[in-house]
Each structure stands twice: as C-alpha cells, then as structure tokens.
Amino acid sequence: MSDNKYFQYNLEDLHRNSESKQFNYITFFAGGGGSSCGYKLAGGDVRYMNEFQQLHVDTYLENFPNTVHECRDIKEVTAEGIMELSGLKKYELDIMDGSPPCPPFSMAGSKKEGWNQEKMAYGMKQQNIEDLTWEMIRIAEGLMPKVIVCENVKGLSMDYARDHLNKMVNDFEALGYSVTWKIMKGHQHGVPQKRERVFMVGVRDDVLEGIGMPWMCMSSVFPDPVKEFASIEDAISDLETDEENITDAKYLETAMDESSKGHWVNGFDVHPDEKFEGCGPCTGVAEVLKQRDNQAYTSIGDHIVKPWFQEQIKNGHIQPEDEKHSYYMSRIVPKHLPAHSLTEQGCQPKFMGGNHFHHSGKRIYTPKEMVRLMTLPNDYKMTGDYNDKGARIGLMVAPLCMYYLVENIKGQILEPWNLLQRQT
C-alpha cells in the first residue's frame, strides 16, 4: 500500500492495523471518522476523539466502538480533561489531529463577508467559526504533542484568507513548533476525486532538533504525487452488480426525476434516432451509450460535460437561466477520470436534486459509491438517511490522502524520535 494508488480495504484491516499501536493520536472535529480511517490504516491508536454533533459521533462509534470521546463544543474541552480520559501525560502524545470547520474559507462561501459573525454552521449556531483553530492551539499548549496535523479547505490558502493562515502558522510556531503546509490533491494520492485540501503539519522543535531534520526540509513529509490517477471506474465499476447498490441507484433515479432537475435528467434518455456528430450512425441502446462514453468531454463554466449535455440546452431541457444559477455547480464527470470534490450539499438529493452526478446522468452517487469515492472502508457503516449519509461523507477527510501523509510522518519523524529515545 505504498505506491499512492487507489486500493480497497475494510474495517477489519483498520482494526488489525490500529491494534499494532505504532503511534497514538487524538482527533478534533472528527466528523464521521474519515481522518481516523487514514490514521488507523497507518497503525494509529486513537486515545481520544472530540466532535460536537451527535449524528457524526453516532457514525464514528458505529465503526469504532468504545472510543474514548466527548460530544461537546471544543471550547469546553481542556488538555487536563483529555489527559484524565486518555491516560496520556504532557509530551507523550504523538499526533494531535483536527479539521476545524471550514465554511468561512470555502471557495464557494462568503469569504471575509461571513467572518466575525454568528451563523448557523453544521446545524448549530456558532460565533467566529473561523477562529476554532485557536482552540486546538490552546489545547496543544497543555498537551505539547510531538506532531500537529490540521486540515482545511483550499480557500484558506487564497489571498483573502492568507493572513489568517499566516497567523495560524505564527501562533503554532510561538508555541514551540516548526510548521509547513501544502495543498494536497486527492487524485494525486490514491483518491478517485479531485479533492484539494490544505494540510498543515507542525513538529515540536525539540523533536525536529533531536532527529536532525532542518526545518527547511520539513516539506518532505508530504507524499510525492503520482502521475496515474485513480478513476471513478476504478472505484465503483464492481458495484454495477451489487444488489443493494442497484436498489439505491433506482431510488435515486426516481428522486432525481421528481426533483427540480427532473426536466433536465429526463433529457438524458436514449432515443432510437440518436446520432453523434462525426461518429456516424449508430443503432441500439448499447451502441448509443457506447458512443456517448467515447465522446470527448468539454467544459461549460465550472462543469465537465458531454457534448449531448449541450444539446439539452438547445432542445430546452435545460433553460439558460438554469445553467447559470440552480445548475451552476452540477457536474457529470466521465468514468475514466477522478470525480469532482464531493461536498456536503452536493451529495444530498434534497439540495437542488444533487450536484455530483453519476456518469449515467440519471442520478447522484449512491451511498456505497460515495464511500468508495471518498476511499472509506468498503464496509463502513453510515448512519442516518440518504441526506445524512451524503452530507457526512462530503464533509470528511479522504482517508487515503491522510494515510499517505501519516505514513511519511511516522517514518520520517516518529520512528526516528522513538529510536533516539530508546538509545538515550
């Protein structure tokens, strides 16, 4: 599992690897457990988990029962409380992990206009949600872990948020950490999804000095990108014969047909006289679908679309005002490419009929397909209804992306430090 390619695994693999206890970690803003899947796959032993939404905690515990956890606002969490619950002492923790809520930094969000305000985020009213990283800094001061890993949306690295990112780095450094960060692209690290996220890694200065790693070499902890990307087909093609997935697909086709986009998806039906410019005549549904898949994809704004999608605009199935507004974020990606980044709302049928379409053009992805595209274990248990499942997956850290990063942190930092401690 070291070639940065897509691979499938299950919960038994996670439990077996985690039981090796190659390092320990705690995790904040844990969600449904995406980042923990990456840590456990790399041999991590979770000592404490914090998440403030019960529906996320339910999913996490369904897959990782008996995890020491607190379902509460991180502002109420203390380092002393964590040490009491986990049995850890100051300086003993290997990795502190966290993915602070990201709406204020989202590329699609309100950016600075939404900062320093009380707002609803993830179902709860919150104040200054963009400042929650400093709660991790507060707790880190009491625990002083060897390594800190923070994940956030790509927007945090953009000009409008760069001052905020720099302050995060400076305040971690003031605590006694050397910090590096990088935008990791999921499709370059085994994830069949173009998911771009900022990963910040801080290493305690005495650890860095002890293992003899110059701070300017810290960027080596980030895994090298691969040239051959995992595709949608790599991830979900075998689910075409899965009975549960077939049932879910039919349900979602019906839901899509009855949604605000029903008039759009109806236009994807195969017509007996359908032909393709430059491809010659073709007959039969199978041949039509084959011709469609062989067509080159083009772009309309931020979409990746097929040429026959453009015909849907011409023939009235998609109105110009629809294309510009309610369908702006909708995407159909060919199966030989990585999917676009799954999002909280884009994976829910109730939101505009869905944003991330299966390559059939008939529906959004099923829960099983989203599990695969996010590189969760094949048998990961998702609690809640369709909307809950989709939203939870869309919010997750892609496990394989985290796995490859943590493997490097383990090999380049934790293992050399542990060897040094045994020698002294």
Residue pairs with C-beta under 8 A, 6 or more apart in sequence:
1 7
1 41
1 403
2 407
3 226
4 188
4 189
4 190
4 223
4 224
4 225
4 226
4 404
5 190
5 226
5 228
5 230
6 190
6 191
6 192
6 230
6 234
6 235
6 375
6 400
7 190
7 400
8 372
8 378
9 41
9 377
9 378
10 377
10 378
10 379
11 63
11 377
11 379
11 380
13 41
13 377
14 37
14 40
14 41
14 377
15 40
17 40
17 41
17 42
17 43
18 39
18 40
18 43
18 44
18 45
18 46
19 45
20 43
21 43
21 45
22 42
22 43
22 44
22 45
22 410
23 42
23 43
23 44
23 45
23 94
23 95
23 410
23 414
24 44
24 45
24 46
24 47
24 88
24 92
24 93
24 94
24 95
25 39
25 44
25 45
25 46
25 47
25 93
25 94
25 95
25 96
25 97
26 46
26 47
26 48
26 49
26 50
26 82
26 86
26 88
26 93
26 95
26 96
26 97
26 143
26 145
27 35
27 36
27 39
27 46
27 48
27 49
27 50
27 97
27 98
28 50
28 51
28 74
28 77
28 96
28 97
28 98
28 99
28 100
28 135
28 136
28 139
29 50
29 51
29 74
29 98
29 99
29 100
29 101
29 132
30 36
30 49
30 50
30 51
30 56
30 60
30 69
30 99
31 51
31 56
31 60
31 99
31 392
31 395
31 396
31 397
32 56
32 59
32 60
32 382
32 392
32 393
32 395
32 396
33 59
33 60
33 63
33 64
33 380
33 396
34 374
34 376
34 393
34 395
34 396
34 397
34 398
34 399
34 402
35 97
35 99
35 151
35 396
35 397
35 399
35 402
36 44
36 46
36 49
36 60
36 64
37 375
37 376
37 377
37 380
37 399
37 402
37 403
38 397
38 398
38 399
38 400
38 401
38 402
38 403
38 405
38 406
39 46
39 95
39 97
39 402
39 403
39 406
40 46
40 64
41 399
41 403
42 403
42 406
42 407
42 410
43 410
44 95
44 406
46 64
46 67
46 68
47 68
47 86
47 87
47 88
47 93
48 68
48 69
48 70
48 82
48 85
48 86
48 88
49 60
49 67
49 68
49 69
49 70
50 69
50 70
50 72
50 74
50 77
51 57
51 60
51 69
51 71
52 71
52 72
52 73
52 74
52 124
53 71
53 122
53 123
53 124
54 71
55 383
55 384
55 388
55 392
56 392
57 69
57 71
58 383
58 384
59 381
59 382
59 383
59 384
59 392
60 67
60 69
61 67
61 69
62 381
62 383
63 377
63 380
63 381
68 85
68 86
70 77
70 81
70 85
74 132
74 135
74 136
74 139
75 135
77 135
77 139
78 139
78 142
79 90
79 139
79 140
79 141
79 142
79 143
80 142
82 88
82 139
82 143
83 89
83 90
83 142
83 143
88 143
90 142
90 143
90 144
91 143
91 144
91 146
93 143
93 144
93 145
93 146
94 145
94 146
94 147
94 414
95 145
95 146
95 147
95 148
95 149
95 406
95 409
95 414
96 136
96 139
96 140
96 143
96 145
96 147
96 148
96 149
97 148
97 149
97 150
98 133
98 136
98 149
98 150
98 151
99 150
99 151
99 152
99 397
100 132
100 133
100 135
100 136
100 150
100 152
101 121
101 122
101 126
101 129
101 132
102 152
102 153
102 155
102 156
103 109
103 114
103 119
103 121
103 129
104 110
104 111
104 114
104 115
104 129
104 130
105 111
105 130
105 152
105 153
105 155
105 156
105 158
105 161
105 164
106 153
106 155
107 153
107 154
107 155
107 158
108 329
109 155
111 155
111 160
111 161
112 160
112 161
115 128
115 130
116 128
116 130
117 127
117 128
118 125
118 126
118 127
119 125
119 126
119 129
120 126
121 129
122 395
130 164
133 150
133 152
133 168
134 171
136 148
136 150
137 168
137 171
137 172
137 175
140 148
140 172
140 175
141 175
144 176
144 204
145 204
146 203
146 204
146 207
146 413
146 414
146 417
147 201
147 202
147 203
147 204
147 207
147 409
147 413
147 414
148 172
148 177
148 200
148 201
148 202
149 199
149 200
149 201
149 202
149 405
149 406
149 409
150 168
150 199
150 200
150 202
151 197
151 198
151 199
151 200
151 397
151 402
152 197
152 198
152 200
153 197
153 198
154 183
154 196
154 197
154 198
155 161
156 164
156 165
156 198
157 165
157 181
157 183
157 198
165 181
165 198
168 200
169 179
169 181
169 200
172 179
172 200
172 202
173 179
173 202
176 204
176 205
176 206
177 202
177 203
177 204
177 205
178 202
178 203
178 205
178 208
178 215
178 218
179 200
179 201
179 202
179 203
179 218
180 200
180 201
180 218
180 219
180 221
180 222
181 198
181 199
181 200
181 201
182 198
182 199
182 219
182 222
183 196
183 197
183 198
183 199
184 196
184 197
184 198
184 199
184 222
184 223
184 401
184 405
185 194
185 195
185 196
185 225
186 193
186 194
186 195
186 196
186 197
186 338
186 341
186 398
186 400
186 401
187 193
187 194
187 195
187 229
187 230
187 338
188 225
188 226
188 229
189 223
189 225
189 226
189 400
189 401
189 404
189 405
190 226
190 230
190 375
190 400
190 401
190 403
190 404
191 230
191 338
191 373
191 374
191 375
191 398
191 400
191 401
192 229
192 230
192 231
192 232
192 234
192 235
192 338
192 339
192 372
192 373
192 375
193 338
193 339
193 340
193 341
193 342
193 373
193 374
193 398
194 338
194 339
194 340
194 341
195 341
195 342
195 398
195 401
196 341
197 397
197 398
197 401
199 222
199 405
201 218
201 221
201 222
201 405
201 409
203 213
203 218
203 413
207 413
207 417
208 215
208 218
208 413
210 417
210 420
211 413
211 416
211 417
211 420
213 412
213 413
220 408
220 412
221 405
221 408
221 409
221 412
221 413
222 405
222 408
223 404
223 405
223 407
223 408
229 337
229 338
230 338
231 335
231 336
231 337
231 338
232 333
232 334
232 335
232 336
232 337
232 338
232 339
232 359
232 373
233 335
233 336
235 369
235 372
235 373
235 375
236 365
236 368
236 369
236 372
236 373
237 335
239 245
239 366
239 368
239 369
239 372
240 246
242 368
244 368
245 366
245 368
245 369
248 366
248 367
248 368
249 358
249 363
249 366
251 386
252 349
252 354
252 363
252 364
252 366
252 386
253 265
253 362
253 363
255 349
255 353
255 363
255 386
256 262
256 265
256 349
256 353
256 354
256 362
256 363
256 364
257 265
257 266
259 349
259 352
259 353
259 354
260 326
260 352
260 353
261 326
261 327
261 330
261 352
261 353
261 354
262 353
263 317
264 312
264 317
264 318
264 322
264 327
264 353
265 353
265 361
265 362
265 363
266 317
267 312
267 315
267 317
267 318
268 308
268 312
268 360
268 361
268 362
270 285
270 288
270 289
272 283
274 282
274 288
275 281
275 282
276 282
276 291
276 292
276 295
276 307
276 308
277 307
279 291
279 294
279 295
282 288
282 290
282 291
292 306
292 308
293 334
293 335
293 359
295 306
295 307
295 308
296 307
297 304
297 305
297 306
297 333
297 334
297 337
298 304
298 305
298 306
298 307
298 310
299 305
300 309
300 310
300 323
301 323
301 328
302 328
302 329
302 331
303 309
303 330
303 331
303 332
304 331
304 332
304 333
304 334
304 337
304 340
305 331
305 332
306 332
306 334
306 361
309 318
309 332
309 361
312 318
313 319
313 320
313 323
318 327
326 352
327 352
329 346
329 352
329 355
330 352
330 354
330 355
330 356
330 357
331 340
331 355
331 356
331 357
332 357
332 359
332 361
333 339
333 340
333 357
333 359
334 359
335 359
339 356
339 365
339 373
340 356
342 356
342 365
342 370
342 373
342 374
342 393
342 394
343 355
343 356
343 394
344 390
344 391
344 394
344 395
345 351
345 352
345 355
345 391
345 394
346 354
346 355
346 356
346 364
346 394
347 354
347 355
347 356
347 364
347 365
347 370
347 390
347 391
347 393
347 394
348 354
348 386
348 387
348 390
348 391
349 364
349 386
349 387
349 390
350 387
353 364
354 363
354 364
355 364
356 364
356 365
357 363
357 364
358 364
358 365
358 369
364 390
365 373
367 382
367 386
367 389
367 390
367 393
370 389
370 390
370 393
370 394
371 377
371 378
371 380
371 382
371 393
372 378
374 393
374 396
374 398
374 399
375 398
375 399
375 400
375 401
376 393
376 396
376 399
382 388
382 389
382 392
382 393
383 389
384 392
